[in-house]
């Protein structure tokens, strides 16, 4: 019985990243925006882009993945 419980807990933790990626892009963007503003940064932009376009974004950094891993949120400082 203890092995079963341990296995169940292990599976729960292993599945957690998959659940995190299912977050809608607008919801994740709002959370990231709040965290950046809380650090005192005023001039920045966040953009939601399809995965295949994320590599083309210049001067930006991917700060999140959303909509089941199909899109990325790109952060740019100074806009």
mmCIF file of the N, C-alpha and C atoms, coordinates in Angstrom:
data_MODEL
# 
_entry.id   MODEL 
# 
loop_
_atom_site.group_PDB 
_atom_site.id 
_atom_site.type_symbol 
_atom_site.label_atom_id 
_atom_site.label_alt_id 
_atom_site.label_comp_id 
_atom_site.label_asym_id 
_atom_site.label_entity_id 
_atom_site.label_seq_id 
_atom_site.pdbx_PDB_ins_code 
_atom_site.Cartn_x 
_atom_site.Cartn_y 
_atom_site.Cartn_z 
_atom_site.occupancy 
_atom_site.B_iso_or_equiv 
_atom_site.pdbx_formal_charge 
_atom_site.auth_seq_id 
_atom_site.auth_comp_id 
_atom_site.auth_asym_id 
_atom_site.auth_atom_id 
_atom_site.pdbx_PDB_model_num 
ATOM 1   N N  . UNK A 1 1  ? 0.826  -1.193 0.000   1.00 0.00 ? 1  UNK A N  1 
ATOM 2   C CA . UNK A 1 1  ? 0.000  0.000  0.000   1.00 0.00 ? 1  UNK A CA 1 
ATOM 3   C C  . UNK A 1 1  ? 0.867  1.253  0.000   1.00 0.00 ? 1  UNK A C  1 
ATOM 4   N N  . UNK A 1 2  ? 1.959  1.234  0.779   1.00 0.00 ? 2  UNK A N  1 
ATOM 5   C CA . UNK A 1 2  ? 2.845  2.394  0.820   1.00 0.00 ? 2  UNK A CA 1 
ATOM 6   C C  . UNK A 1 2  ? 3.473  2.650  -0.541  1.00 0.00 ? 2  UNK A C  1 
ATOM 7   N N  . UNK A 1 3  ? 3.811  1.582  -1.257  1.00 0.00 ? 3  UNK A N  1 
ATOM 8   C CA . UNK A 1 3  ? 4.384  1.734  -2.593  1.00 0.00 ? 3  UNK A CA 1 
ATOM 9   C C  . UNK A 1 3  ? 3.392  2.375  -3.552  1.00 0.00 ? 3  UNK A C  1 
ATOM 10  N N  . UNK A 1 4  ? 2.135  2.003  -3.414  1.00 0.00 ? 4  UNK A N  1 
ATOM 11  C CA . UNK A 1 4  ? 1.094  2.580  -4.266  1.00 0.00 ? 4  UNK A CA 1 
ATOM 12  C C  . UNK A 1 4  ? 0.950  4.080  -4.011  1.00 0.00 ? 4  UNK A C  1 
ATOM 13  N N  . UNK A 1 5  ? 0.939  4.470  -2.761  1.00 0.00 ? 5  UNK A N  1 
ATOM 14  C CA . UNK A 1 5  ? 0.810  5.888  -2.397  1.00 0.00 ? 5  UNK A CA 1 
ATOM 15  C C  . UNK A 1 5  ? 2.027  6.663  -2.879  1.00 0.00 ? 5  UNK A C  1 
ATOM 16  N N  . UNK A 1 6  ? 3.204  6.097  -2.693  1.00 0.00 ? 6  UNK A N  1 
ATOM 17  C CA . UNK A 1 6  ? 4.430  6.765  -3.149  1.00 0.00 ? 6  UNK A CA 1 
ATOM 18  C C  . UNK A 1 6  ? 4.415  6.933  -4.666  1.00 0.00 ? 6  UNK A C  1 
ATOM 19  N N  . UNK A 1 7  ? 3.969  5.917  -5.377  1.00 0.00 ? 7  UNK A N  1 
ATOM 20  C CA . UNK A 1 7  ? 3.901  5.995  -6.834  1.00 0.00 ? 7  UNK A CA 1 
ATOM 21  C C  . UNK A 1 7  ? 2.880  7.050  -7.269  1.00 0.00 ? 7  UNK A C  1 
ATOM 22  N N  . UNK A 1 8  ? 1.757  7.116  -6.572  1.00 0.00 ? 8  UNK A N  1 
ATOM 23  C CA . UNK A 1 8  ? 0.726  8.105  -6.909  1.00 0.00 ? 8  UNK A CA 1 
ATOM 24  C C  . UNK A 1 8  ? 1.247  9.524  -6.703  1.00 0.00 ? 8  UNK A C  1 
ATOM 25  N N  . UNK A 1 9  ? 1.960  9.746  -5.607  1.00 0.00 ? 9  UNK A N  1 
ATOM 26  C CA . UNK A 1 9  ? 2.522  11.072 -5.326  1.00 0.00 ? 9  UNK A CA 1 
ATOM 27  C C  . UNK A 1 9  ? 3.564  11.425 -6.374  1.00 0.00 ? 9  UNK A C  1 
ATOM 28  N N  . UNK A 1 10 ? 4.409  10.481 -6.728  1.00 0.00 ? 10 UNK A N  1 
ATOM 29  C CA . UNK A 1 10 ? 5.438  10.711 -7.742  1.00 0.00 ? 10 UNK A CA 1 
ATOM 30  C C  . UNK A 1 10 ? 4.807  11.072 -9.083  1.00 0.00 ? 10 UNK A C  1 
ATOM 31  N N  . UNK A 1 11 ? 3.773  10.359 -9.472  1.00 0.00 ? 11 UNK A N  1 
ATOM 32  C CA . UNK A 1 11 ? 3.087  10.659 -10.734 1.00 0.00 ? 11 UNK A CA 1 
ATOM 33  C C  . UNK A 1 11 ? 2.441  12.038 -10.706 1.00 0.00 ? 11 UNK A C  1 
ATOM 34  N N  . UNK A 1 12 ? 1.921  12.424 -9.558  1.00 0.00 ? 12 UNK A N  1 
ATOM 35  C CA . UNK A 1 12 ? 1.288  13.731 -9.420  1.00 0.00 ? 12 UNK A CA 1 
ATOM 36  C C  . UNK A 1 12 ? 2.313  14.838 -9.680  1.00 0.00 ? 12 UNK A C  1 
ATOM 37  N N  . UNK A 1 13 ? 3.508  14.697 -9.103  1.00 0.00 ? 13 UNK A N  1 
ATOM 38  C CA . UNK A 1 13 ? 4.544  15.705 -9.303  1.00 0.00 ? 13 UNK A CA 1 
ATOM 39  C C  . UNK A 1 13 ? 5.084  15.680 -10.727 1.00 0.00 ? 13 UNK A C  1 
ATOM 40  N N  . UNK A 1 14 ? 5.159  14.519 -11.328 1.00 0.00 ? 14 UNK A N  1 
ATOM 41  C CA . UNK A 1 14 ? 5.651  14.408 -12.701 1.00 0.00 ? 14 UNK A CA 1 
ATOM 42  C C  . UNK A 1 14 ? 4.685  15.050 -13.685 1.00 0.00 ? 14 UNK A C  1 
ATOM 43  N N  . UNK A 1 15 ? 3.402  15.024 -13.394 1.00 0.00 ? 15 UNK A N  1 
ATOM 44  C CA . UNK A 1 15 ? 2.390  15.570 -14.294 1.00 0.00 ? 15 UNK A CA 1 
ATOM 45  C C  . UNK A 1 15 ? 2.201  17.073 -14.124 1.00 0.00 ? 15 UNK A C  1 
ATOM 46  N N  . UNK A 1 16 ? 2.698  17.656 -13.051 1.00 0.00 ? 16 UNK A N  1 
ATOM 47  C CA . UNK A 1 16 ? 2.478  19.068 -12.769 1.00 0.00 ? 16 UNK A CA 1 
ATOM 48  C C  . UNK A 1 16 ? 2.937  19.991 -13.899 1.00 0.00 ? 16 UNK A C  1 
ATOM 49  N N  . UNK A 1 17 ? 4.129  19.826 -14.503 1.00 0.00 ? 17 UNK A N  1 
ATOM 50  C CA . UNK A 1 17 ? 4.528  20.724 -15.600 1.00 0.00 ? 17 UNK A CA 1 
ATOM 51  C C  . UNK A 1 17 ? 3.558  20.688 -16.780 1.00 0.00 ? 17 UNK A C  1 
ATOM 52  N N  . UNK A 1 18 ? 2.987  19.544 -17.060 1.00 0.00 ? 18 UNK A N  1 
ATOM 53  C CA . UNK A 1 18 ? 2.042  19.448 -18.172 1.00 0.00 ? 18 UNK A CA 1 
ATOM 54  C C  . UNK A 1 18 ? 0.801  20.291 -17.902 1.00 0.00 ? 18 UNK A C  1 
ATOM 55  N N  . UNK A 1 19 ? 0.340  20.304 -16.663 1.00 0.00 ? 19 UNK A N  1 
ATOM 56  C CA . UNK A 1 19 ? -0.817 21.121 -16.322 1.00 0.00 ? 19 UNK A CA 1 
ATOM 57  C C  . UNK A 1 19 ? -0.481 22.600 -16.425 1.00 0.00 ? 19 UNK A C  1 
ATOM 58  N N  . UNK A 1 20 ? 0.732  22.973 -16.064 1.00 0.00 ? 20 UNK A N  1 
ATOM 59  C CA . UNK A 1 20 ? 1.134  24.376 -16.086 1.00 0.00 ? 20 UNK A CA 1 
ATOM 60  C C  . UNK A 1 20 ? 1.116  24.932 -17.498 1.00 0.00 ? 20 UNK A C  1 
ATOM 61  N N  . UNK A 1 21 ? 1.408  24.115 -18.492 1.00 0.00 ? 21 UNK A N  1 
ATOM 62  C CA . UNK A 1 21 ? 1.456  24.593 -19.860 1.00 0.00 ? 21 UNK A CA 1 
ATOM 63  C C  . UNK A 1 21 ? 0.062  24.756 -20.468 1.00 0.00 ? 21 UNK A C  1 
ATOM 64  N N  . UNK A 1 22 ? -0.954 24.310 -19.835 1.00 0.00 ? 22 UNK A N  1 
ATOM 65  C CA . UNK A 1 22 ? -2.313 24.407 -20.364 1.00 0.00 ? 22 UNK A CA 1 
ATOM 66  C C  . UNK A 1 22 ? -2.959 25.753 -20.070 1.00 0.00 ? 22 UNK A C  1 
ATOM 67  N N  . UNK A 1 23 ? -2.246 26.655 -19.471 1.00 0.00 ? 23 UNK A N  1 
ATOM 68  C CA . UNK A 1 23 ? -2.788 27.955 -19.091 1.00 0.00 ? 23 UNK A CA 1 
ATOM 69  C C  . UNK A 1 23 ? -3.066 28.790 -20.342 1.00 0.00 ? 23 UNK A C  1 
ATOM 70  N N  . UNK A 1 24 ? -4.218 29.462 -20.402 1.00 0.00 ? 24 UNK A N  1 
ATOM 71  C CA . UNK A 1 24 ? -4.512 30.353 -21.526 1.00 0.00 ? 24 UNK A CA 1 
ATOM 72  C C  . UNK A 1 24 ? -3.494 31.504 -21.586 1.00 0.00 ? 24 UNK A C  1 
ATOM 73  N N  . UNK A 1 25 ? -3.161 31.924 -22.784 1.00 0.00 ? 25 UNK A N  1 
ATOM 74  C CA . UNK A 1 25 ? -2.125 32.944 -22.975 1.00 0.00 ? 25 UNK A CA 1 
ATOM 75  C C  . UNK A 1 25 ? -2.452 34.265 -22.290 1.00 0.00 ? 25 UNK A C  1 
ATOM 76  N N  . UNK A 1 26 ? -3.671 34.727 -22.392 1.00 0.00 ? 26 UNK A N  1 
ATOM 77  C CA . UNK A 1 26 ? -4.021 36.015 -21.782 1.00 0.00 ? 26 UNK A CA 1 
ATOM 78  C C  . UNK A 1 26 ? -3.874 35.974 -20.265 1.00 0.00 ? 26 UNK A C  1 
ATOM 79  N N  . UNK A 1 27 ? -4.227 34.854 -19.664 1.00 0.00 ? 27 UNK A N  1 
ATOM 80  C CA . UNK A 1 27 ? -4.101 34.708 -18.212 1.00 0.00 ? 27 UNK A CA 1 
ATOM 81  C C  . UNK A 1 27 ? -2.628 34.725 -17.800 1.00 0.00 ? 27 UNK A C  1 
ATOM 82  N N  . UNK A 1 28 ? -1.797 33.975 -18.513 1.00 0.00 ? 28 UNK A N  1 
ATOM 83  C CA . UNK A 1 28 ? -0.367 33.943 -18.198 1.00 0.00 ? 28 UNK A CA 1 
ATOM 84  C C  . UNK A 1 28 ? 0.281  35.298 -18.461 1.00 0.00 ? 28 UNK A C  1 
ATOM 85  N N  . UNK A 1 29 ? -0.104 35.960 -19.539 1.00 0.00 ? 29 UNK A N  1 
ATOM 86  C CA . UNK A 1 29 ? 0.438  37.277 -19.849 1.00 0.00 ? 29 UNK A CA 1 
ATOM 87  C C  . UNK A 1 29 ? 0.140  38.258 -18.719 1.00 0.00 ? 29 UNK A C  1 
ATOM 88  N N  . UNK A 1 30 ? -1.067 38.214 -18.182 1.00 0.00 ? 30 UNK A N  1 
ATOM 89  C CA . UNK A 1 30 ? -1.455 39.100 -17.077 1.00 0.00 ? 30 UNK A CA 1 
ATOM 90  C C  . UNK A 1 30 ? -0.600 38.827 -15.838 1.00 0.00 ? 30 UNK A C  1 
ATOM 91  N N  . UNK A 1 31 ? -0.347 37.561 -15.547 1.00 0.00 ? 31 UNK A N  1 
ATOM 92  C CA . UNK A 1 31 ? 0.473  37.204 -14.390 1.00 0.00 ? 31 UNK A CA 1 
ATOM 93  C C  . UNK A 1 31 ? 1.920  37.680 -14.567 1.00 0.00 ? 31 UNK A C  1 
ATOM 94  N N  . UNK A 1 32 ? 2.466  37.470 -15.754 1.00 0.00 ? 32 UNK A N  1 
ATOM 95  C CA . UNK A 1 32 ? 3.844  37.895 -16.023 1.00 0.00 ? 32 UNK A CA 1 
ATOM 96  C C  . UNK A 1 32 ? 3.950  39.413 -15.962 1.00 0.00 ? 32 UNK A C  1 
ATOM 97  N N  . UNK A 1 33 ? 2.974  40.104 -16.528 1.00 0.00 ? 33 UNK A N  1 
ATOM 98  C CA . UNK A 1 33 ? 2.943  41.568 -16.506 1.00 0.00 ? 33 UNK A CA 1 
ATOM 99  C C  . UNK A 1 33 ? 2.983  42.084 -15.070 1.00 0.00 ? 33 UNK A C  1 
ATOM 100 N N  . UNK A 1 34 ? 2.179  41.486 -14.191 1.00 0.00 ? 34 UNK A N  1 
ATOM 101 C CA . UNK A 1 34 ? 2.134  41.915 -12.790 1.00 0.00 ? 34 UNK A CA 1 
ATOM 102 C C  . UNK A 1 34 ? 3.477  41.691 -12.097 1.00 0.00 ? 34 UNK A C  1 
ATOM 103 N N  . UNK A 1 35 ? 4.125  40.570 -12.377 1.00 0.00 ? 35 UNK A N  1 
ATOM 104 C CA . UNK A 1 35 ? 5.425  40.276 -11.756 1.00 0.00 ? 35 UNK A CA 1 
ATOM 105 C C  . UNK A 1 35 ? 6.495  41.270 -12.211 1.00 0.00 ? 35 UNK A C  1 
ATOM 106 N N  . UNK A 1 36 ? 6.477  41.616 -13.489 1.00 0.00 ? 36 UNK A N  1 
ATOM 107 C CA . UNK A 1 36 ? 7.470  42.567 -14.006 1.00 0.00 ? 36 UNK A CA 1 
ATOM 108 C C  . UNK A 1 36 ? 7.239  43.945 -13.401 1.00 0.00 ? 36 UNK A C  1 
ATOM 109 N N  . UNK A 1 37 ? 5.986  44.388 -13.357 1.00 0.00 ? 37 UNK A N  1 
ATOM 110 C CA . UNK A 1 37 ? 5.682  45.695 -12.776 1.00 0.00 ? 37 UNK A CA 1 
ATOM 111 C C  . UNK A 1 37 ? 6.022  45.739 -11.291 1.00 0.00 ? 37 UNK A C  1 
ATOM 112 N N  . UNK A 1 38 ? 5.853  44.622 -10.587 1.00 0.00 ? 38 UNK A N  1 
ATOM 113 C CA . UNK A 1 38 ? 6.179  44.564 -9.163  1.00 0.00 ? 38 UNK A CA 1 
ATOM 114 C C  . UNK A 1 38 ? 7.676  44.757 -8.919  1.00 0.00 ? 38 UNK A C  1 
ATOM 115 N N  . UNK A 1 39 ? 8.481  44.471 -9.937  1.00 0.00 ? 39 UNK A N  1 
ATOM 116 C CA . UNK A 1 39 ? 9.928  44.674 -9.829  1.00 0.00 ? 39 UNK A CA 1 
ATOM 117 C C  . UNK A 1 39 ? 10.320 46.112 -10.157 1.00 0.00 ? 39 UNK A C  1 
ATOM 118 N N  . UNK A 1 40 ? 9.328  46.955 -10.478 1.00 0.00 ? 40 UNK A N  1 
ATOM 119 C CA . UNK A 1 40 ? 9.586  48.368 -10.730 1.00 0.00 ? 40 UNK A CA 1 
ATOM 120 C C  . UNK A 1 40 ? 9.920  48.698 -12.173 1.00 0.00 ? 40 UNK A C  1 
ATOM 121 N N  . UNK A 1 41 ? 9.790  47.749 -13.065 1.00 0.00 ? 41 UNK A N  1 
ATOM 122 C CA . UNK A 1 41 ? 10.078 47.994 -14.479 1.00 0.00 ? 41 UNK A CA 1 
ATOM 123 C C  . UNK A 1 41 ? 8.843  48.624 -15.115 1.00 0.00 ? 41 UNK A C  1 
ATOM 124 N N  . UNK A 1 42 ? 9.023  49.771 -15.751 1.00 0.00 ? 42 UNK A N  1 
ATOM 125 C CA . UNK A 1 42 ? 7.888  50.520 -16.311 1.00 0.00 ? 42 UNK A CA 1 
ATOM 126 C C  . UNK A 1 42 ? 7.787  50.393 -17.830 1.00 0.00 ? 42 UNK A C  1 
ATOM 127 N N  . UNK A 1 43 ? 8.918  50.382 -18.507 1.00 0.00 ? 43 UNK A N  1 
ATOM 128 C CA . UNK A 1 43 ? 8.896  50.367 -19.978 1.00 0.00 ? 43 UNK A CA 1 
ATOM 129 C C  . UNK A 1 43 ? 9.288  48.991 -20.495 1.00 0.00 ? 43 UNK A C  1 
ATOM 130 N N  . UNK A 1 44 ? 8.271  48.237 -20.892 1.00 0.00 ? 44 UNK A N  1 
ATOM 131 C CA . UNK A 1 44 ? 8.487  46.907 -21.445 1.00 0.00 ? 44 UNK A CA 1 
ATOM 132 C C  . UNK A 1 44 ? 7.262  46.520 -22.256 1.00 0.00 ? 44 UNK A C  1 
ATOM 133 N N  . UNK A 1 45 ? 7.413  45.457 -23.042 1.00 0.00 ? 45 UNK A N  1 
ATOM 134 C CA . UNK A 1 45 ? 6.263  44.940 -23.769 1.00 0.00 ? 45 UNK A CA 1 
ATOM 135 C C  . UNK A 1 45 ? 6.260  43.423 -23.681 1.00 0.00 ? 45 UNK A C  1 
ATOM 136 N N  . UNK A 1 46 ? 5.073  42.866 -23.734 1.00 0.00 ? 46 UNK A N  1 
ATOM 137 C CA . UNK A 1 46 ? 4.877  41.427 -23.776 1.00 0.00 ? 46 UNK A CA 1 
ATOM 138 C C  . UNK A 1 46 ? 4.069  41.118 -25.023 1.00 0.00 ? 46 UNK A C  1 
ATOM 139 N N  . UNK A 1 47 ? 4.485  40.093 -25.746 1.00 0.00 ? 47 UNK A N  1 
ATOM 140 C CA . UNK A 1 47 ? 3.805  39.744 -26.994 1.00 0.00 ? 47 UNK A CA 1 
ATOM 141 C C  . UNK A 1 47 ? 3.580  38.240 -27.043 1.00 0.00 ? 47 UNK A C  1 
ATOM 142 N N  . UNK A 1 48 ? 2.384  37.846 -27.448 1.00 0.00 ? 48 UNK A N  1 
ATOM 143 C CA . UNK A 1 48 ? 2.066  36.429 -27.629 1.00 0.00 ? 48 UNK A CA 1 
ATOM 144 C C  . UNK A 1 48 ? 2.345  36.086 -29.086 1.00 0.00 ? 48 UNK A C  1 
ATOM 145 N N  . UNK A 1 49 ? 3.186  35.070 -29.305 1.00 0.00 ? 49 UNK A N  1 
ATOM 146 C CA . UNK A 1 49 ? 3.546  34.680 -30.669 1.00 0.00 ? 49 UNK A CA 1 
ATOM 147 C C  . UNK A 1 49 ? 3.435  33.161 -30.812 1.00 0.00 ? 49 UNK A C  1 
ATOM 148 N N  . UNK A 1 50 ? 3.136  32.683 -32.017 1.00 0.00 ? 50 UNK A N  1 
ATOM 149 C CA . UNK A 1 50 ? 3.150  31.233 -32.257 1.00 0.00 ? 50 UNK A CA 1 
ATOM 150 C C  . UNK A 1 50 ? 4.566  30.683 -32.062 1.00 0.00 ? 50 UNK A C  1 
ATOM 151 N N  . UNK A 1 51 ? 4.684  29.442 -31.697 1.00 0.00 ? 51 UNK A N  1 
ATOM 152 C CA . UNK A 1 51 ? 5.993  28.823 -31.464 1.00 0.00 ? 51 UNK A CA 1 
ATOM 153 C C  . UNK A 1 51 ? 6.968  29.062 -32.610 1.00 0.00 ? 51 UNK A C  1 
ATOM 154 N N  . UNK A 1 52 ? 6.513  28.890 -33.824 1.00 0.00 ? 52 UNK A N  1 
ATOM 155 C CA . UNK A 1 52 ? 7.415  28.993 -34.975 1.00 0.00 ? 52 UNK A CA 1 
ATOM 156 C C  . UNK A 1 52 ? 7.916  30.420 -35.204 1.00 0.00 ? 52 UNK A C  1 
ATOM 157 N N  . UNK A 1 53 ? 7.257  31.414 -34.652 1.00 0.00 ? 53 UNK A N  1 
ATOM 158 C CA . UNK A 1 53 ? 7.671  32.814 -34.805 1.00 0.00 ? 53 UNK A CA 1 
ATOM 159 C C  . UNK A 1 53 ? 8.543  33.299 -33.645 1.00 0.00 ? 53 UNK A C  1 
ATOM 160 N N  . UNK A 1 54 ? 8.591  32.563 -32.543 1.00 0.00 ? 54 UNK A N  1 
ATOM 161 C CA . UNK A 1 54 ? 9.322  33.006 -31.354 1.00 0.00 ? 54 UNK A CA 1 
ATOM 162 C C  . UNK A 1 54 ? 10.807 33.211 -31.642 1.00 0.00 ? 54 UNK A C  1 
ATOM 163 N N  . UNK A 1 55 ? 11.392 32.383 -32.482 1.00 0.00 ? 55 UNK A N  1 
ATOM 164 C CA . UNK A 1 55 ? 12.817 32.508 -32.797 1.00 0.00 ? 55 UNK A CA 1 
ATOM 165 C C  . UNK A 1 55 ? 13.094 33.744 -33.645 1.00 0.00 ? 55 UNK A C  1 
ATOM 166 N N  . UNK A 1 56 ? 12.085 34.253 -34.352 1.00 0.00 ? 56 UNK A N  1 
ATOM 167 C CA . UNK A 1 56 ? 12.253 35.412 -35.219 1.00 0.00 ? 56 UNK A CA 1 
ATOM 168 C C  . UNK A 1 56 ? 12.182 36.745 -34.475 1.00 0.00 ? 56 UNK A C  1 
ATOM 169 N N  . UNK A 1 57 ? 11.719 36.738 -33.243 1.00 0.00 ? 57 UNK A N  1 
ATOM 170 C CA . UNK A 1 57 ? 11.566 37.974 -32.482 1.00 0.00 ? 57 UNK A CA 1 
ATOM 171 C C  . UNK A 1 57 ? 12.947 38.454 -32.036 1.00 0.00 ? 57 UNK A C  1 
ATOM 172 N N  . UNK A 1 58 ? 13.304 39.649 -32.493 1.00 0.00 ? 58 UNK A N  1 
ATOM 173 C CA . UNK A 1 58 ? 14.615 40.195 -32.161 1.00 0.00 ? 58 UNK A CA 1 
ATOM 174 C C  . UNK A 1 58 ? 14.537 41.008 -30.882 1.00 0.00 ? 58 UNK A C  1 
ATOM 175 N N  . UNK A 1 59 ? 15.630 41.006 -30.145 1.00 0.00 ? 59 UNK A N  1 
ATOM 176 C CA . UNK A 1 59 ? 15.746 41.760 -28.895 1.00 0.00 ? 59 UNK A CA 1 
ATOM 177 C C  . UNK A 1 59 ? 14.693 41.366 -27.873 1.00 0.00 ? 59 UNK A C  1 
ATOM 178 N N  . UNK A 1 60 ? 14.210 40.142 -27.941 1.00 0.00 ? 60 UNK A N  1 
ATOM 179 C CA . UNK A 1 60 ? 13.211 39.692 -26.989 1.00 0.00 ? 60 UNK A CA 1 
ATOM 180 C C  . UNK A 1 60 ? 13.638 38.395 -26.324 1.00 0.00 ? 60 UNK A C  1 
ATOM 181 N N  . UNK A 1 61 ? 12.963 38.084 -25.220 1.00 0.00 ? 61 UNK A N  1 
ATOM 182 C CA . UNK A 1 61 ? 13.258 36.873 -24.471 1.00 0.00 ? 61 UNK A CA 1 
ATOM 183 C C  . UNK A 1 61 ? 11.946 36.145 -24.203 1.00 0.00 ? 61 UNK A C  1 
ATOM 184 N N  . UNK A 1 62 ? 11.917 34.861 -24.474 1.00 0.00 ? 62 UNK A N  1 
ATOM 185 C CA . UNK A 1 62 ? 10.728 34.063 -24.182 1.00 0.00 ? 62 UNK A CA 1 
ATOM 186 C C  . UNK A 1 62 ? 10.629 33.899 -22.669 1.00 0.00 ? 62 UNK A C  1 
ATOM 187 N N  . UNK A 1 63 ? 9.486  34.313 -22.107 1.00 0.00 ? 63 UNK A N  1 
ATOM 188 C CA . UNK A 1 63 ? 9.287  34.253 -20.658 1.00 0.00 ? 63 UNK A CA 1 
ATOM 189 C C  . UNK A 1 63 ? 8.123  33.350 -20.262 1.00 0.00 ? 63 UNK A C  1 
ATOM 190 N N  . UNK A 1 64 ? 7.477  32.721 -21.239 1.00 0.00 ? 64 UNK A N  1 
ATOM 191 C CA . UNK A 1 64 ? 6.374  31.832 -20.911 1.00 0.00 ? 64 UNK A CA 1 
ATOM 192 C C  . UNK A 1 64 ? 5.897  31.043 -22.107 1.00 0.00 ? 64 UNK A C  1 
ATOM 193 N N  . UNK A 1 65 ? 5.278  29.905 -21.829 1.00 0.00 ? 65 UNK A N  1 
ATOM 194 C CA . UNK A 1 65 ? 4.667  29.059 -22.843 1.00 0.00 ? 65 UNK A CA 1 
ATOM 195 C C  . UNK A 1 65 ? 3.221  28.848 -22.436 1.00 0.00 ? 65 UNK A C  1 
ATOM 196 N N  . UNK A 1 66 ? 2.310  28.937 -23.413 1.00 0.00 ? 66 UNK A N  1 
ATOM 197 C CA . UNK A 1 66 ? 0.889  28.863 -23.069 1.00 0.00 ? 66 UNK A CA 1 
ATOM 198 C C  . UNK A 1 66 ? 0.092  28.155 -24.151 1.00 0.00 ? 66 UNK A C  1 
ATOM 199 N N  . UNK A 1 67 ? -1.197 28.063 -23.934 1.00 0.00 ? 67 UNK A N  1 
ATOM 200 C CA . UNK A 1 67 ? -2.129 27.384 -24.843 1.00 0.00 ? 67 UNK A CA 1 
ATOM 201 C C  . UNK A 1 67 ? -1.639 25.996 -25.228 1.00 0.00 ? 67 UNK A C  1 
ATOM 202 N N  . UNK A 1 68 ? -1.275 25.222 -24.211 1.00 0.00 ? 68 UNK A N  1 
ATOM 203 C CA . UNK A 1 68 ? -0.852 23.844 -24.447 1.00 0.00 ? 68 UNK A CA 1 
ATOM 204 C C  . UNK A 1 68 ? 0.477  23.731 -25.158 1.00 0.00 ? 68 UNK A C  1 
ATOM 205 N N  . UNK A 1 69 ? 1.312  24.750 -25.054 1.00 0.00 ? 69 UNK A N  1 
ATOM 206 C CA . UNK A 1 69 ? 2.628  24.715 -25.673 1.00 0.00 ? 69 UNK A CA 1 
ATOM 207 C C  . UNK A 1 69 ? 2.648  25.168 -27.117 1.00 0.00 ? 69 UNK A C  1 
ATOM 208 N N  . UNK A 1 70 ? 1.546  25.735 -27.610 1.00 0.00 ? 70 UNK A N  1 
ATOM 209 C CA . UNK A 1 70 ? 1.491  26.158 -29.011 1.00 0.00 ? 70 UNK A CA 1 
ATOM 210 C C  . UNK A 1 70 ? 1.947  27.602 -29.218 1.00 0.00 ? 70 UNK A C  1 
ATOM 211 N N  . UNK A 1 71 ? 2.019  28.377 -28.119 1.00 0.00 ? 71 UNK A N  1 
ATOM 212 C CA . UNK A 1 71 ? 2.403  29.783 -28.225 1.00 0.00 ? 71 UNK A CA 1 
ATOM 213 C C  . UNK A 1 71 ? 3.404  30.126 -27.130 1.00 0.00 ? 71 UNK A C  1 
ATOM 214 N N  . UNK A 1 72 ? 4.119  31.223 -27.345 1.00 0.00 ? 72 UNK A N  1 
ATOM 215 C CA . UNK A 1 72 ? 5.091  31.702 -26.370 1.00 0.00 ? 72 UNK A CA 1 
ATOM 216 C C  . UNK A 1 72 ? 4.824  33.175 -26.083 1.00 0.00 ? 72 UNK A C  1 
ATOM 217 N N  . UNK A 1 73 ? 5.234  33.608 -24.900 1.00 0.00 ? 73 UNK A N  1 
ATOM 218 C CA . UNK A 1 73 ? 5.138  35.018 -24.529 1.00 0.00 ? 73 UNK A CA 1 
ATOM 219 C C  . UNK A 1 73 ? 6.550  35.574 -24.534 1.00 0.00 ? 73 UNK A C  1 
ATOM 220 N N  . UNK A 1 74 ? 6.734  36.650 -25.321 1.00 0.00 ? 74 UNK A N  1 
ATOM 221 C CA . UNK A 1 74 ? 8.043  37.255 -25.499 1.00 0.00 ? 74 UNK A CA 1 
ATOM 222 C C  . UNK A 1 74 ? 8.073  38.612 -24.781 1.00 0.00 ? 74 UNK A C  1 
ATOM 223 N N  . UNK A 1 75 ? 9.137  38.825 -24.012 1.00 0.00 ? 75 UNK A N  1 
ATOM 224 C CA . UNK A 1 75 ? 9.347  40.042 -23.231 1.00 0.00 ? 75 UNK A CA 1 
ATOM 225 C C  . UNK A 1 75 ? 10.394 40.893 -23.934 1.00 0.00 ? 75 UNK A C  1 
ATOM 226 N N  . UNK A 1 76 ? 10.091 42.183 -24.064 1.00 0.00 ? 76 UNK A N  1 
ATOM 227 C CA . UNK A 1 76 ? 11.061 43.160 -24.602 1.00 0.00 ? 76 UNK A CA 1 
ATOM 228 C C  . UNK A 1 76 ? 11.124 44.325 -23.643 1.00 0.00 ? 76 UNK A C  1 
ATOM 229 N N  . UNK A 1 77 ? 12.322 44.745 -23.327 1.00 0.00 ? 77 UNK A N  1 
ATOM 230 C CA . UNK A 1 77 ? 12.531 45.871 -22.435 1.00 0.00 ? 77 UNK A CA 1 
ATOM 231 C C  . UNK A 1 77 ? 12.590 47.163 -23.237 1.00 0.00 ? 77 UNK A C  1 
ATOM 232 N N  . UNK A 1 78 ? 12.009 48.226 -22.678 1.00 0.00 ? 78 UNK A N  1 
ATOM 233 C CA . UNK A 1 78 ? 12.144 49.553 -23.270 1.00 0.00 ? 78 UNK A CA 1 
ATOM 234 C C  . UNK A 1 78 ? 11.063 50.001 -24.212 1.00 0.00 ? 78 UNK A C  1 
ATOM 235 N N  . UNK A 1 79 ? 9.915  49.401 -24.231 1.00 0.00 ? 79 UNK A N  1 
ATOM 236 C CA . UNK A 1 79 ? 8.856  49.851 -25.138 1.00 0.00 ? 79 UNK A CA 1 
ATOM 237 C C  . UNK A 1 79 ? 7.763  50.520 -24.377 1.00 0.00 ? 79 UNK A C  1 
# 
